[in-house]
Amino acid sequence: MAQSTQQTEGVYTPPGNTTKQPSNLASTFEHLRDMRILIVDDTEHNVHLAKTMLRKSGFSNIVTANNGTEAIHVLQKSIHDDVSDIDLILLDVMMPDMDGYEVCRTIRQHSEWVDIPIIMLTANNMWQDDTAITSLECGASDIMFKPFRRMELVPRVISALSLKRERDLRKSREYELETELAERKIMEARLQYLVSHDDLTGLCNRRRLEQAIELAVIQSNYNKRYSSIFYIDLDQFKVVNDLEGHAAGDRVLILVANTLRKYIRKNDLLARISSDEYVVLASDTDETRALEFAQTLHNTLNGLFFKTEGRTYHIGASIGISLISPGSKCTASEALVRADQACFVAKAHGRNMVHVFNEKDSEMHILRSAAHWVPIIRKALKHDLFRLAFQPVQHVASGKIRHYEALIRMIDDSGNIIGPGDFIPVAERMGLIHEIDRYMVSNVIKTIAGLPNSQSELSLHVNLSGHAFQDPTLYGLIREKIREHKIDPHRLLFEITETAAVANVEQTRDMVVKLRELGCRFALDDFGAGFSSFSYVKQFPVDQLKIDGAFIRNLVNDPVDQSLVKSMIEVGRSLKKEVIAEFVEDQETLDLLTSYGVDYVQGYFIGKPLPLPIADK
């Protein structure tokens, strides 16, 4: 038996109205009051309460059904008899014989009913992880948890009916006959709601959240109680959005919003403030209770999965906590920024974690550095202020320069050349690295195309970032640029670090295979740096192994490094892969590596980076 709703005393205030006053649908929502609402629930008490809430808010055209079969009959009757169509359905999930999911599917199979919005009603104690997914897949427009209050039900009904009416008007000539005044009233009502709410999820927006935080700061100083801000950033949303499209991404955002709603208390506030970021403002919550609540949210989201077209995606989230304490001098905007920064630290620690803001966190230095470098990087991307330099790679047996590694530099406002060590880590953390990777690929291919025929055997190495293979557009760009400039893809060799390979083995391997099919080559960079090196070298179809420079720097004086380097060269030889040693800084190191049988060497002793690659004559 479905759980009963609870009726809350008080008068509903339309969206955007900040003072409590009687509902006035006759003026503000005149176009909605006569629209027909069907309530479907097997519990008579629930039907009565929902009907009473709607009638008190000005809705008079309400019909009811006690089960799914009766609901279908009501819909059929509205078509055949001379009665108005159903404009909105409030549908209980848990009903005998035909549950709400089956009723919803049946309705959506009829073209004449496909545009009727359906709000599923489910009890909190009947919630399961796939409840929202199943509801949305069946064709539901929204989900509400019972027990609900009138001030929760009525705005949802108004929003659904407004959208339904707009769709109906577009399909008829009546839309053209609407007066300018009527259109203005509709827009005003809609805008009043959007001023403080997110259009997709129905949650509060950033503006409403900031107002609530300002009030929480004042109240905290007045009543000497803590409040807490929880900044929630979804970890895998971009993957779903990129691979499955924006419609699937929107369904994920709605799923998360409805999941979080279940845990929000009466005096708490839940907001969506950007694409995949949500914020909870919890009143009367000190650090101990905040950590407990955050862990509950974390466990819930970590157990959330999204299914589409037979594929399953794990959601997960990083959560940052900021406390609003009595006597604090922190402003509302500062409190929100601190929660955001705490979330950044949680992500920096490996994602899918919870962290409380601490001014002494080492990651705060990273954020301050990012604040300095991000605008410079953005300007460099916009105004083409990156430059490539090319360091020679020498073939040991012949002494010839056969390859160059492309290295990126950035020009700042003063014309100074900035090395990658200063800006690449920031670009990786702040989501700008994909644009730099694409710049590297495009310009290296362009450089190869511009080399004279006398350098037709010269190949260039491109050192991709650890995030490159998470960019779904990269493969298409490489293929397009190779065809555009008509270069031999064999002259293009990509270096991937072991760290990048380990981060996503399947995705990296797939990209390597696809690019090798185009004719490109690969080197495994930093070989030997991790414990898994010898295992991963068997899994990835690379052409070259590049020994990590840490083993080369002190090779002449360190017997352990000598033994390890010999072993790495032997591994490469046994796997029929060429081996490169980088950081070769003197003749003694070169002689030692030559005696070990290394194939290629690179370093300042061989040659410093040049503006353009130059082949040996």
Secondary structure, 3 states (H helix, E strand, C coil): CCCCCCCCCCCCCCCCCCCCCCCCHHHHCCCCCCCCEEEECCCHHHHHHHHHHHHHCCCCCEEEECCHHHHHHHHHHHHHCCCCCCCEEEEECCCCCCCHHHHHHHHHCCHHHCCCCEEEEEEHHHCCCCHHHHHHHHCCCEEEEECCCHHHHHHHHHHHHHHHHHHHHHCCCHHHHCCHHHHHHHHHHHHHHHCCECCCCCCECHHHHHHHHHHHHHHHHHHCCCEEEEEEEECCHHHHHHHHCHHHHHHHHHHHHHHHHCCCCCCCEEEEEECCEEEEEECCCCHHHHHHHHHHHHHHHHCCEEEECCEEEECCEEEEEEEECCCCCCCHHHHHHHHHHHHHHHHHCCCCCEEECCCCCCHHHHHHHHHHHHHHHHHHHHHCCEEEEEEEEEECCCCCEEEEEEEEEEECCCCCEECHHHHHHHHHHCCCHHHHHHHHHHHHHHHHHHCCHHHCCCEEEEECCCCHHHCCCHHHHHHHHHHHHCCCHHHEEEEEEHHHHHHCHHHHHHHHHHHHHHCCEEEEEEECCCCCHHHHHHHCCCCEEEECHHHCCCCCCCHHHHHHHHHHHHHHHHCCCEEEECCCCCHHHHHHHHHHCCCEEECCCCCCCECCCCCCC
